Amino acid sequence: MRILVSGASIAGPVLAYWLTRHGFCVTVVERAPTLRKTGGHAVDLFRPAMNISEKMGVLPRIEERATGTSRMTVHREKARRPLLVDLSKIFSATSDRHVEIMRDDLSEIYYDATRDEVEYLFGDSITAISPDGEVRFENAAPQRFDLVVGADGLHSNVRRLVFGDESRFRAFIGAHLGVLSLPNVSGLDGELLIHVGVGRTAGMYGARHLGDARALFLFRSEHELDYHHRDVLRQKELLRGAFDGMHAQVDRWLAELDRTPAFYFDSITQLRMDTWSRGRVTLVGDAGYCPGPAVGGSTTLAVVGAYVLAGELARAGGDHERAFPAYERAMAEHVLGSRAAALSAARTLIPTSHLGVRGLAHGARLISTLPPRPSRALLRLTTKSARLYKPVRRTGRTRPARGARSQTPPVAGHRITPEVIDHDDRPRQSTSRQVRGGHTVPAAKTSERKAEERTWGRTVGWYGRARSPRRWCRA
């Protein structure tokens, strides 16, 4: 069975890895001539994505390339003294497994894990997708695929071809984002330096292995600003206007706009679609359910979505009419939770009042000084992101904590939550098996099997089982 994936950033390679492991033939097409190296910004991998990466065997490389950011210095606009914050404690209060890594580094790691088994077509793009699976490209000859997956980001080409214009699904949440590369003149290593004012936040950070630094800008606007996504000069003009006069240090960062080798600017918008699938085509990651760049944990969501989609296709024996709805039902609650977390994070990170500025600075400092349990409790009261990636107590073969639903392997419609996505994938014994949907599943559950299923990690344990190599490949 041949599957075409559009996009070779994060979701695309992760999906390709798991589809190949389940025996499908995968081709990934990418518009860029090579793997994108645009400078990029730091992204967060929380517990679910880290556990999936661990199962892929790439977690050591990810941890090796982590930014190492562990402390933050907060300057409030017009305040005299900065506040020092222990970022590592805030992250640990949010999720018991977390790593921050540059987006380009993460993309390269996932690509390296798949390039020997997956066909990559760089420098090309899809121009048409027919209902029978014929795909036309800008450069390559037309080919026929059984399924097509759009993993090509917020401004997805596949989504535009199949579902229509992006404006139908975008929901602006009141803020814009800018990122640029600049010399690390401050010598930042493991430190985030931020300036916070009413309606705007600017920060700069370095990484232990980077030769330069990144400046990040977040600012509010009542309406989405008027610019074309390829008009870089207009974007830089808007960014200068939003942060003019905030602080002399911020002005020096903005002065690098004319010299920066890498620049990114976009509105912070959510994608809200009733369905991510149509016919033989489905969407994964930001292409289908972006919760909001930089504020909604979209990288973790993309990794989980790719993993779940591959698992549902394997469970359905490649039958997309069964797999796509099951994938959407499994991801629905996680997507809704990420949207709510993004709205909460945007309100917190870009305060709307002087009181909000003080609350952000002093609240972050307080959380970083408290012991772990009180800091987690306080963070959950103030932000939805802490509840989305809340830590999980694992005690071996015991009954799940209240509210967790991990007693059985997930079936179509089983909700996928961070609590049940774990790396526990011990072999499970069964004396009786039957064929269902093109692959074997347990025919009956013994009392021992039922007891074993009352552990953490059934989601990853179930989806992660490899099928015979190229099992559903078709010449």
BELHUCOR-V794934 format. One record per residue. RES is the residue in one small letter. SS is DSSP state (@ for helix, = for strand, . for the rest). PSI is psi in degrees with one decimal (NA if undefined). OMEGA is omega in radians with two decimals (none if undefined). Layout:
res = [RES:RES]
ss = [SS:SS]
psi = [PSI:PSI]
omega = [OMEGA:OMEGA]
//
This chain:
res = [m:r:i:l:v:s:g:a:s:i:a:g:p:v:l:a:y:w:l:t:r:h:g:f:c:v:t:v:v:e:r:a:p:t:l:r:k:t:g:g:h:a:v:d:l:f:r:p:a:m:n:i:s:e:k:m:g:v:l:p:r:i:e:e:r:a:t:g:t:s:r:m:t:v:h:r:e:k:a:r:r:p:l:l:v:d:l:s:k:i:f:s:a:t:s:d:r:h:v:e:i:m:r:d:d:l:s:e:i:y:y:d:a:t:r:d:e:v:e:y:l:f:g:d:s:i:t:a:i:s:p:d:g:e:v:r:f:e:n:a:a:p:q:r:f:d:l:v:v:g:a:d:g:l:h:s:n:v:r:r:l:v:f:g:d:e:s:r:f:r:a:f:i:g:a:h:l:g:v:l:s:l:p:n:v:s:g:l:d:g:e:l:l:i:h:v:g:v:g:r:t:a:g:m:y:g:a:r:h:l:g:d:a:r:a:l:f:l:f:r:s:e:h:e:l:d:y:h:h:r:d:v:l:r:q:k:e:l:l:r:g:a:f:d:g:m:h:a:q:v:d:r:w:l:a:e:l:d:r:t:p:a:f:y:f:d:s:i:t:q:l:r:m:d:t:w:s:r:g:r:v:t:l:v:g:d:a:g:y:c:p:g:p:a:v:g:g:s:t:t:l:a:v:v:g:a:y:v:l:a:g:e:l:a:r:a:g:g:d:h:e:r:a:f:p:a:y:e:r:a:m:a:e:h:v:l:g:s:r:a:a:a:l:s:a:a:r:t:l:i:p:t:s:h:l:g:v:r:g:l:a:h:g:a:r:l:i:s:t:l:p:p:r:p:s:r:a:l:l:r:l:t:t:k:s:a:r:l:y:k:p:v:r:r:t:g:r:t:r:p:a:r:g:a:r:s:q:t:p:p:v:a:g:h:r:i:t:p:e:v:i:d:h:d:d:r:p:r:q:s:t:s:r:q:v:r:g:g:h:t:v:p:a:a:k:t:s:e:r:k:a:e:e:r:t:w:g:r:t:v:g:w:y:g:r:a:r:s:p:r:r:w:c:r:a]
ss = [.:=:=:=:=:=:.:.:.:.:@:@:@:@:@:@:@:@:@:@:@:.:.:.:=:=:=:=:=:=:.:.:.:.:.:.:.:.:.:.:.:=:=:=:=:=:@:@:@:@:@:@:@:@:@:@:.:.:@:@:@:@:@:@:.:=:.:.:.:.:=:=:=:=:=:=:.:.:.:.:.:.:=:=:=:=:@:@:@:@:@:@:@:@:.:.:.:=:=:=:=:=:@:@:@:@:@:@:@:@:@:@:.:.:.:.:.:.:=:=:=:=:.:.:.:=:=:=:=:.:.:.:.:=:=:=:=:.:.:.:.:.:=:=:.:.:=:=:=:=:.:.:.:.:.:.:@:@:@:@:@:@:@:.:.:@:@:@:.:=:=:=:=:=:=:=:=:=:=:=:=:=:.:.:.:.:.:.:.:.:=:=:=:=:=:=:=:.:.:=:=:=:=:=:=:=:.:.:.:.:.:.:=:=:=:=:=:=:=:=:.:.:.:.:.:.:.:.:.:.:.:@:@:@:@:@:@:@:@:@:@:@:@:.:.:.:.:@:@:@:@:@:@:@:@:@:@:@:.:.:.:.:=:=:=:=:=:=:=:=:=:.:.:.:.:.:=:=:.:.:=:=:=:.:.:@:@:@:@:.:.:.:.:.:.:.:.:@:@:@:@:@:@:@:@:@:@:@:@:@:@:@:@:@:@:.:.:.:.:@:@:@:@:@:@:@:@:@:@:@:@:@:@:@:@:@:@:@:@:@:@:@:@:@:@:@:@:@:@:.:.:.:.:@:@:@:@:@:@:@:@:@:@:@:@:@:@:@:@:.:.:@:@:@:@:@:@:@:@:@:@:@:.:@:@:@:@:@:.:.:.:.:.:.:.:.:.:.:.:.:.:.:.:.:.:.:.:.:.:.:.:.:.:.:.:.:.:.:.:.:.:.:.:.:.:.:.:.:.:.:.:.:=:=:=:=:.:.:=:=:=:=:.:.:.:.:@:@:@:@:@:@:@:.:.:.:.:@:@:@:@:@:@:.:.:.:.:.:.:.:.:.:.:.:.]
psi = [126.1:129.1:130.5:129.1:128.0:118.1:126.1:39.4:-85.0:-64.7:-38.0:-57.1:-36.4:-44.7:-44.0:-39.9:-51.1:-34.0:-42.2:-40.3:-31.8:1.3:8.7:155.5:121.4:135.7:133.7:125.4:136.8:129.5:-39.2:148.8:-25.8:178.1:131.0:131.5:80.5:12.4:-58.1:173.4:172.1:141.1:158.1:133.1:119.8:-179.2:-52.2:-46.1:-33.7:-39.2:-39.3:-42.5:-36.0:-41.0:-25.8:-10.6:13.8:0.3:-39.5:-40.2:-39.0:-46.6:-32.5:-32.8:10.8:149.3:-28.1:15.4:119.4:-6.5:156.8:136.8:120.8:121.8:118.5:138.0:126.1:9.1:153.3:-44.7:139.5:163.1:141.4:133.5:136.7:99.0:-33.7:-34.6:-35.4:-43.1:-40.6:-28.0:-26.1:-43.3:140.9:-7.5:126.0:144.4:141.5:132.8:150.8:139.3:-41.6:-39.3:-43.1:-42.8:-42.4:-40.2:-45.2:-37.4:-45.3:-30.5:-12.8:-14.8:-23.7:-17.9:-8.9:139.0:123.6:131.3:98.6:156.6:29.9:164.3:152.7:135.9:-22.9:144.9:118.5:157.4:-26.8:3.9:1.9:130.2:130.4:145.2:164.3:-39.0:-47.5:160.9:152.9:146.1:160.1:130.8:152.4:-36.3:152.3:133.9:126.4:111.8:37.4:31.8:-175.6:-40.0:53.4:129.7:-40.2:-42.9:-41.1:-42.0:-35.7:-39.1:-16.0:-172.2:144.1:-30.4:-22.2:-22.3:-7.6:141.1:106.4:131.5:18.8:18.3:162.6:160.4:136.7:141.3:137.5:153.4:143.1:161.1:143.1:66.1:-23.0:-5.8:34.1:129.7:104.4:15.9:138.8:123.9:118.3:151.7:127.8:128.8:178.4:117.4:6.6:143.0:131.1:141.3:160.1:139.5:155.3:175.0:152.6:-26.4:2.4:144.4:-11.8:-164.4:174.9:139.8:132.3:133.5:129.4:130.5:152.3:152.2:143.5:-36.7:158.3:130.2:154.0:108.9:158.3:143.3:-9.9:-1.0:85.0:-39.3:-42.5:-40.0:-43.0:-37.2:-43.3:-39.6:-42.9:-44.0:-35.3:-27.4:9.8:126.9:8.6:-46.5:150.3:-36.1:-40.9:-37.2:-36.7:-35.8:-43.4:-28.5:-20.6:-5.2:-34.3:-13.1:-9.7:137.3:-13.6:129.8:139.3:138.2:136.8:160.3:151.2:103.8:154.3:148.4:123.9:100.6:145.6:-32.9:150.2:4.9:146.1:115.6:-125.3:4.4:138.7:168.1:151.7:146.7:-148.2:-26.1:-29.7:-30.0:49.5:122.6:-13.0:119.9:134.9:-6.8:-11.0:11.9:38.1:-27.6:-46.9:-42.2:-39.4:-42.0:-45.5:-44.0:-42.6:-41.9:-43.9:-41.4:-46.4:-40.8:-41.0:-35.8:-39.2:-42.3:-32.1:6.8:27.5:1.1:102.0:-24.8:-23.9:-40.0:-42.7:-48.1:-36.7:-39.9:-44.2:-40.7:-39.3:-33.7:-12.5:-49.1:-38.4:-39.6:-46.7:-39.4:-38.5:-36.1:-46.3:-38.8:-36.9:-43.2:-41.4:-43.9:-39.5:-40.6:-36.0:-46.1:-23.3:83.2:149.6:-0.3:166.1:-34.2:-39.7:-36.4:-47.1:-40.1:-41.7:-48.8:-52.1:-31.8:-43.1:-40.7:-41.6:-45.7:-37.9:-14.3:-16.6:157.8:162.7:-49.1:-48.3:-35.5:-38.5:-41.9:-43.8:-41.3:-37.2:-29.0:-27.6:-24.5:146.0:-23.9:-33.1:-36.4:-28.2:-39.7:40.9:144.7:155.5:131.9:127.8:124.5:31.0:-140.8:79.1:171.1:139.9:157.5:159.6:131.4:-20.9:147.1:71.7:26.7:-29.1:158.5:145.5:138.8:179.0:124.6:-9.8:131.3:139.2:113.0:160.0:-27.9:-31.3:-5.3:108.6:173.4:9.2:110.1:47.3:146.4:142.0:131.5:145.0:131.9:-16.0:129.5:155.6:162.7:131.7:121.8:29.6:1.7:162.8:141.7:159.7:136.6:-31.3:157.4:123.9:170.8:-33.9:-42.1:-42.2:-38.8:-40.2:-31.5:-13.0:55.1:166.8:150.8:18.4:-29.7:-56.4:-37.3:-35.6:-53.1:-27.1:-2.7:124.8:145.1:174.8:139.1:132.9:34.1:-40.5:21.5:144.6:129.9:NA]
omega = [-3.06:-3.14:3.08:3.10:3.09:3.14:-3.09:-3.13:-3.11:-3.07:-3.09:3.12:3.11:3.10:-3.14:3.13:-3.05:3.07:3.12:3.12:3.12:3.01:3.12:3.05:-2.98:2.98:3.11:3.09:-3.08:-3.11:-3.11:-3.12:3.06:3.07:-3.02:3.03:-3.01:-3.04:3.01:3.12:-3.13:3.08:-3.10:2.95:3.10:-2.97:-3.09:-3.11:3.11:3.12:3.09:3.11:3.10:3.11:3.08:3.13:-3.08:-3.08:3.09:3.11:3.12:-3.14:3.10:-3.11:3.14:-3.12:-3.14:-3.14:-3.05:-3.12:-3.09:3.03:-3.04:3.04:3.05:-3.11:3.12:3.04:-3.04:-3.00:3.08:3.06:3.13:-3.05:3.06:-3.08:-3.09:3.12:3.10:3.13:-3.14:3.06:3.13:-3.10:-3.12:2.99:-3.09:2.99:3.05:-3.06:3.08:-3.05:3.13:3.11:-3.13:3.12:-3.14:-3.14:3.13:3.10:-3.14:-3.13:-3.03:-2.92:-3.14:-3.07:-3.07:3.07:3.10:3.06:3.14:3.11:-3.14:-3.10:3.13:3.09:3.14:3.09:-3.13:-3.14:-3.12:3.05:3.09:-3.09:3.07:-3.08:3.08:-3.04:-3.08:3.09:3.12:3.09:3.11:3.12:3.10:-3.13:3.07:-3.13:3.05:3.07:-2.95:2.89:-3.06:-3.14:-2.99:3.05:3.13:3.12:3.13:-3.11:-3.00:-3.02:3.14:-3.04:-3.10:-3.09:3.14:-2.99:-3.09:3.04:-3.13:-3.08:2.92:-3.11:3.07:-3.04:3.03:3.11:3.06:3.04:-3.13:3.13:-3.13:-3.07:3.13:-3.14:-3.11:3.09:-3.11:-3.10:3.02:3.14:-3.07:3.01:-3.06:3.05:3.14:3.09:-3.14:3.12:3.10:-3.13:3.07:3.14:3.03:3.09:-3.01:-3.08:-3.12:3.06:3.12:-3.13:3.09:3.00:-3.09:-3.11:3.05:3.11:-3.10:2.96:-3.07:3.13:3.09:-3.06:-3.08:3.09:3.05:-3.04:3.07:-3.13:-3.04:-3.14:3.10:3.14:3.12:3.09:3.12:-3.12:3.10:-3.12:-3.09:-3.03:-3.13:3.06:-3.11:-3.12:-3.13:3.13:3.10:3.09:3.11:3.07:-3.13:3.13:3.13:-3.12:-3.11:-3.08:-3.02:3.08:-3.09:-3.09:3.11:3.12:3.11:2.98:3.08:-3.07:3.03:3.00:-3.13:-3.11:3.09:3.10:3.12:-3.03:3.04:-3.12:-3.13:-3.01:3.00:-3.11:3.13:3.11:-3.08:3.13:-3.08:-3.01:3.10:-3.14:-3.11:-3.13:3.02:-3.07:-2.98:-3.12:-3.03:-3.13:3.07:3.14:3.14:3.14:3.12:-3.14:3.12:-3.14:-3.12:3.12:3.12:3.14:3.14:3.07:3.11:3.14:-3.11:-3.14:3.14:-3.14:-3.06:3.13:3.02:-3.00:-3.06:3.09:3.12:3.09:-3.13:3.12:-3.11:-3.07:-2.96:-3.08:3.13:3.12:3.14:3.10:3.13:3.08:-3.14:3.12:3.13:3.11:3.12:-3.12:3.14:3.11:-3.09:-3.03:3.12:-3.03:3.14:-3.11:3.08:3.07:3.10:3.09:3.12:-3.14:3.12:-3.07:-3.08:3.08:3.11:3.13:-3.13:-3.12:-3.09:-3.14:-3.12:2.98:-3.01:-3.04:3.08:-3.14:3.08:-3.13:-3.14:-3.13:3.13:3.09:-3.00:-3.11:3.10:-3.12:3.12:3.11:-3.13:-3.10:-3.07:3.13:-3.10:3.05:3.11:-3.08:3.13:-3.07:3.13:3.13:-3.14:3.09:-3.12:3.10:3.14:-3.10:-3.09:-3.06:-3.08:3.05:-3.06:2.99:3.14:3.13:3.11:-3.08:3.13:-3.13:3.13:-3.10:-3.05:3.08:-3.05:-3.05:3.13:-3.05:3.13:3.11:-3.13:-3.09:3.08:-3.09:-3.09:-3.10:3.10:-3.14:3.12:3.09:3.06:3.09:-3.05:3.07:3.12:3.12:-3.13:-3.11:3.03:3.12:3.11:3.14:3.13:3.13:-3.12:-3.14:3.08:3.08:3.03:2.94:-3.12:-3.10:-3.13:3.12:-3.11:-3.11:-2.98:-3.10:-3.08:3.02:3.08:-3.11:3.09:-3.05:-3.12:3.10:3.10:-3.11:none]
//
